[in-house]
Amino acid sequence: MALIGEKGWEATTAADIGRRAGYSRAMVHARFGSKDAILETLFATEYEKKLNPAPDPESNGLGQALAHLDRISSLYAEDRELLRAIFVLTFEAAKATSQANPYIQMWLRRAAHMVEAGLRSGIDDGSVRPDIDIEHAVNDFGAALLGIAYQWVMQAFPFDMAGALRYVRARLIRDYGSVAR
């Protein structure tokens, strides 16, 4: 994953992966078969298992809507190298021709559906204001998180990722949470 964080997916070759892992290119191909298969494995092990938040049956709807942001905050504290690679791959996938594009689109849709479901559940359980525009709120959650991630990856200026994540979490609660939480 560190290689992806450094070079991006498209510039990383199977030979690069092998060298970094201490394997020959032939061993990488024997284990995975192709660079596409490596990408599939990355999505299964890194995106699906490490990035997606585990459902918390004890949390209210607002907590469910915030779960992805909370997971990103945890990953930032636990494994910044992995998180950077995930975001580099995410932004690289903006190109329609990127091999990662369909995976990232699927992941972003799934995350948006989870936020939407959390907000709807929150309206029902009273943790989310009933007058919110759900579509706008879902877009706000995604744009805020991806904007923070982009600033962190680009490091265009000193950037406090943990502070930005805390700030946006508090703002989302303030903007969409109900007083009765």
Order of alpha helices (4+ residues) and beta strands (2+ residues): alpha-alpha-alpha-alpha-alpha-alpha-alpha-alpha-alpha-alpha
